[in-house]
Amino acid sequence: MPFYRPSRLLQNLYHASNANRVSRLQRPVILTRDFLTKRLVSSATIAEDGSLQPNVIHGKVLGLRSFVLNRPYRMNALNLSMIRNIYPQLQAWEQSDNCKLIIMKGAGKNEFCAGDDVRDILLQVKQKDPNALHFYREEFDLIHYISNLKTPYISFMNGHALGAALGISVHAPFRIATEKTIFAVPEAGIGLFPDAGASFFLPRLDGQIGTFLALTGTRLEGIQAFYAGVATHYVPSERLEQLEDRLSDMESSDHEVINMVIEEYSTLTDTKKIGFEQETRQIIDRCFRHDTVEAILEALDRERPMSFTREAKSKMLHYSPTSLRVILKLLRAGANKTLGECLQMEYDLVQKFMATPDFYEGVDAQLVRKPREKPKWQPPALSDVPTEMIDRLYFTKPSPNSLQLRESLDFKEYPYQRYSLPSELEVRAAVLGESAEFRNSGGIASTEETVRWFKMERKKKKGVAEKVRDILSRKTIIIDGKLCWQASL
């Protein structure tokens, strides 16, 4: 099989799609048992008592509205019927004066969302079903709409939050992690790339954490997701029901008020564990700052031999070489784009990946075949996938279809960053006197003063002191009694 198959699929899969959908609706439909079963499974779930339930359940309690992803047999993975269920209802709630806030959560004890149902998408691509592209177009449009909601939106990331699950969670102002949260972007392992706005979100995590997560598929569990900036709050799962009851009583849609209410239910039981160990975090920033995959692997080799570096390198060498190269270039480009531009860039890439062998092989080997098999990537080695080829095939010539977003508002930085823990960039600006508050004073002079200021600025948010101290311990030194930021650390 050749490296890249510029197939008619890209031209035929989506062109004149709206007209095709109308013509298909006008055709007579033979209601066979198989047809009904297929349609039923795509939009409904069979409960334990044998009753049928929708794949997305709508909730309404006083001023609170909620979506419950209800597809447990697929770990609540998203399909097109779920997107089409969520979007119009979300628009209706956004326009309703009676809706004060919206919650997105998953059914089951340990599941939020396993991302996109790529098995279904692969089947649709093989059948040249235009719904494969309709899914991404409508999903990305939904994600952009969520990011610009005026109504407060809260995601309960209680359980697996994998891959494209970030699209319905991390672009929102409030993201709640629990001890059951497992966040990862594992797409490189199945011959794909992180989408759903990942090219916007991941580069904006501290240092090179986003690049590290995308190239290695490493999981962040529980409180790690909070300290890394994936979640804005950490609430033990046993308190989520109480929090939801409290939120339902609210008559305000003020984000500040809602933030304070969520904070009341936040409990940090292990404040010593703030994500990565200091040495590990420094290795991540040193090694994953490079702009080629080879340079990153070479940097890992130069580090002191340890299990972390060996595991990171091993994962990368087992993943799709094509995916690794595309992901790294995608993240570097996304760092300077708006969210809308990132979604448009990802939509362009989706179409190209649908015509490449690694998408077929990765999804089939890892998610379809039983037992799972190690994918046979084409080409199999980084040396067979030169950067020039990636630039030419994936980033130069546009795909046949462009993404038109219905929401005109856009941004380059998240408007609700103040509800998260302070980022490294924020702490750096305070130390160097680059932020408006410290321009006249030339920056904050001491660790304790920095901690006090951010605790006040974040209104005594739990975790602030630990996060700020961790940043300062890694990034600053004391010279003549004053904090000095060291860019090389």
N, C-alpha and C positions, 0 to 999 in steps of 0.2 A: 504494500500500500504506500503511495507517495506521501511525502511530508505534508503537503497542503493540497486539498482537493477543491479548486474553485468550481464548485458544482452549480448546476442550474437551481439547486435548492435555494440559494440566496435570492435568486430572482423570482422563483415561482412560489416560495413559501409565504410571501407576504404581499407582493404586488397586488394592487386592486383588492386588498383584503376585505374592505368594507362591502364592496360589491359582491365578492364571493360569499360573504356571510349572508347577505340578503338572498342571493340566488339559492343558496343551500337551504335557507328557511322555506323557500317557495316550493322546494321539491317535496313530493310525497314521501313520508317516512314509514317504513315497515316496522311495526312495533314487535320485533322478535324478543324472546326472553333474554338473549345475550345483549341486545341493544338496551333494553330497560335496565339490566343489571349494571352495565357499564355506566349509563347515565346516573343511576342511583348511587353507585359507589363514589362517583366524582363529586357529588353534592350533599351526601348524607352519610350518617354513621349509624350502625346498628348497635344499640345499647345492650347492656348485659341482660335486661329483661326482654329483649327481642324487639323493642320499639325502635322506630326510626327517629333520629335526631339530626338536625342540620350540622354541617361541618363547621359552621360558625354560629354560636348562640348569642343572641342579643339580650342584654340585661338592662333593667330599669328599676332603680330604687331612689325615689325622691329626685334629687338633682343629679344623681350619679348614673352614667350610662357605661355599659361594658360590652366588650367583645370577648368571647371565650372560644379559642381555637379548639375544635372538638373532632380531632382526627387521630385518636390515640394509636391506631394500628400502623400509622405512618409517622409517629412521634410529632403529630400536629404539623407536618410539613405542608407548605402552601401549594395550592393548585389554582387554576384559573377561576373555578367556580367560587372559591373562597375570596379571592380578590374582588370579584364582581359582587359578592355579598357585602363585603366591608365598605367599599368605596361610596356607594350611594347613601348608605346609612350614616356613614361618617359625615358626609356633606349635609345631610338632614339635621344631624345633631349639632353641627357647627353653626347652623343657621337658627337653631332653636334657643329661645331665651330661657326655656326650662332646663336645658342641659348645662350644668355647671362644670363638670369635668368628665373625662373619658378614661377608662381603664382597658388595657389590652393584656390578656392573660391566657394561659393554656389550661386545658382540661387535664386531669390526672395529677398525681402527687408529685411527680418528678419531671414534668415536661413543660417547657414553654413552647418552643418551636424548633424543628430540625432544619429550618431553612426552606428552600424550594424543593419540590418533589421532582428531582432531576430524573428519576426513573421514568416518570410519566412523560417528561419533556423529551427524553431520549426516544421513547416509543413514538411520540408525535412527530419528531424529526424524521425518523425512519419511514413513517407513513406519509411524509410531506404534508402534514396537517398544519395549516397556518396558525392554529392555536398555540403552537410552540413559541412563535414570536409575539402573538397577542398577549401571552402571559407576561413576558418581560416588559412589553410596552405598557401594559396596564398596571403592572406591579410598580414599575419605576415612577409612573405618574402618581400612583397612590403614595409612594414614599415621599415624593416631593410635596405633595399636599399635606401629609402628616407633619412634615418639618416646618410648615408655615401656618399651622393651626393657631387660631387665637384662643380657642377653648383649651384649657390645661389637659394634657395627655400624659398618662402614666403607664409605663410598661412594668408588669410584674415578671421579672426574669427568673422565675422560680423553677429551676431545672435546666435541661439542655437548651441553650440558646446558640445554635450553630449556623455558620454560614450566613445565608441571606435573612436569617431571623433578625439580624441587626437592622434591616430595613424598616421593620415595624417597631423598633425599640430605641436604638441609640440616637436617632435624629430627633428624638422628642426631649422635652425639658426635664422629665423625671423618669429615671430608670432605676428600678429597685432590684438589687441582688440579694440573695439569701445564701445560707450555707449549702443549699442544693444547686446553686447556679454553676453551670459548666459552659463557659464561653469559648468558642474556637472558630477559626476560619480555615477549614480543612480542604479547600478546593484544589490546591496544588496536588493533593494525593489522588484526586479523581480526574486529573487532566483538564481542570477548569481554572477559573480565577475568582477571587472574592468580588462579588458585585453588590447590588442593593445599596449603593452609596459607600461601599467600603473604601474606594479610592479617595473619598473625601474624609471619612472618619479615621481610618488607620493612620494616615500621616500626621494627624493632629493629636495623637496620643504622645505622651512624654518621650523625648529622645527617639530611639529607634525601636520602641516596643512594637509599634504597628508593623514595621517591616519584618521583625523577628517572628511575630505571630503568623503573618501571611506566608512566609517562606518555610516555616517549620510545622505549621498546624498545631503548635503547642496550645494546651488548654489552660485557661485561667479558671480557677475554682473558687467559689464562695467569695470570701473577703478580698481575694486577689483582684477580682473584677472591679471592686469598688476602688481600691487604691490605684489601680492602673488607669482609671478614668472611664472604663466601660460603663459602669453604673454610677449614678449620682448619689445613691443612698444604699445603706446596708440594713436590712430588717430581717430578723430571724423568721423563718417560714411560719412558725407557730403564732406569730403576731400579725400575719397578713390579713386574716379574717377580721380581726379587731380593727386594723387600720382601714380596711374597706368599709366597715360599718361606720367608723368615725367620718370618713370622707363622704359617705352618703348623706350624712346629716348637714353637710356644709351648704350654705346658701350663697357662698362667694366663689367667684371664678378668678380671684386674685392669685397670681402665681406665688407671690410672697407668702400669703396666708397658707396656701397648700404646702409649700416647702416647709414651713414651720410645723405643720401638722404631721407630715411624714417624719420629720426629724424627731418628734416626740416618741415615735415607735422604733427609732433606730437604737440598736444596742451593739456595741463593739466589745465582744468578750475577749478578744485576743489582739490588743493594740500593739503588741510587739511584732506581729507578723504583718508587714506592710507591703506584701507582694513579693518581689524578688529579693533575694539576699543581695547585700551591697556589692560583693564581688561579681556575682552573676549579672547584675544590672549594668555594671561598668563594662563587662565583656560584651553585652548586647549592644551598647552604644558604640564601643570601639569597632566591633566587627561588622555590624549591619549598617554602618553609615556609608559604606562604599556603594558605587553605582553599577557595579557588575557582579554577577553571581560568582564568578571566579575569584574576584577580589575578596568577597565575603568568606568564601571557603578557605582561601589562603590566610586570611586574618584569623580564622578559627584555629588553623594549624599552628599559628605562631603563639597562641595562648598556652599557658601552663596546662599540660595534659590533665583533664578532669572529665567526669562523666557528662557534665553539661555540654561542653564543647563537642565531645564525641557524639552525643545523641543528636545535637542540632545538625551536625554535618551529615550524620547517617540518614536522618529524615530527608534532608534536601537531596541527597544522592539517590534516594529511592523515589522521589517525586518526578513528575513530568518535566523534563528539561525545557520544553516549550512554555509550560505554565510558569516556571520559575522566572524565565526571562521576561515574559509579558507582565507578570505581577510586579516585578521590581520597577520596570519602566512605568507601569500604570500608577504606582504609588508615588513615584517621584513627580509625575505630571500632575497628579491630583492635589498635591500640596499647594499648588498655585491657582487652582480653579475653584469656581463656585460649586455648590452641591449640584445644581442643575447641570452645569457643564460636565461634572463627573458622571452623572447618570447618563448623559448623552454619549460620553466616551465609552462607558461600559456597554451601552446598548449597541454601539457600533461593534465592539469586540465580541459580544454574544453571538452576533450573526456569523462572524468569522470562525469562532470556535465550533459552531454547529457544522462546519464543513471541514473540520480537521479530525484526523483519526484518534487523537488522544482523548477527546471528549467521549467518543464511542467506547473506546477500550477501557478508560478509567471508570466510567459509571458502570459498565457491564461487569468488569472484573471485581469491583469493590462492593457494588450494591445489588447486582442482579444474580450473578453466578453463585451457586451453593455447592461446596464451600467457597469462600472468597479466594481469589487468586491474586498474585502479584501482577499488576498491569505490565504489558509489553509495549513500552512507549515507542513512538515513531516520530522522529529519530530517538534512539535510546540514550544518547550521551550529549552533554553540553557542547562538546567540541563539534558535534554535527549540526548544531543550531547556532550559527554565528549571529551576533547582535545585528549586523546589517540586514540579515534575512528577516529577523523579527520586526525591525523598523519598516522594512518594505512591505511585508505581508500583513502586518497588524496595525501599523500606526500611520501609514502614508496615504494609501488609497481608501476613501470612505466606503462603507458598506452600502448596499442598495437602498436601505431604509433608514431614515433619521427619526429621532425621538422628538416629538412635539409635546411639550409640557403645558398643561392647562393653567397651572398656577404661575403668574408672572413674577411674584416675589422670589428673591434669591439672596444668597449670602455666601461670604467667604469664611466667616467665623461663626460658630454657633451663638445665637443670640442669648441663650440661657446658660452660658458657661458658669455663671456665678452660683448655680445650684450644685455644681460639682466641687470636688476638692480642688485646691489651687494647683495649677499646672506648673511645670518647670519654667515655662516662659513667663508666667505671672510672677513667680518668685525671683527670677532673674531680673525682670524689669524693676522690681522693688529694690533689690540689692544695688543695681547699677544706677538707680535714679532715672530710669527711662519712663516710668509711669507718671501720669500727671500729678499724683499725690506727692511724689518725692523729687520732682525736678529741681526745686529750689534748694533742697537739703543735700542733694547729691547721692541719695540712696540711704537705706537702713544700715545702721552701723554694727548691729550685733544680732546673734542668733535669737536671743530671748525677745528682743524688740520685734524682730521679724515674725516670730511665732505669735506674739501678742497682737500685732497689727492684723495678721490674716485671720486670727480667731475673731477679732472684732468685725472685720470686713465680711466674714462668712457667718456672722451672728452666732458664734460659739458652736458651729457645726462640728459634730463628732468626727474625729479622724484628722482634723486640720493640723493639730499640733504634731502628730506623728508623721504626717506626710511632709510638712514643711521641714521638720528636723532631718528627715531622711534626705531630702533634696539638698539641704545646706551641708550635710555631712559629706555628700558625694561631690558637690560642685563648688564649694568655697574653701578658702583658707583665711586665717587671720594674719594681717600684716599691719604692724603698728597699732594693734588694738581695734582694727576695722575689718569687717567682712569684705573679702575680695572674691569676685566670681572668676573661676578658672575655666575657660572655654575648653581646654584640652582634657579636663577630668570627666 
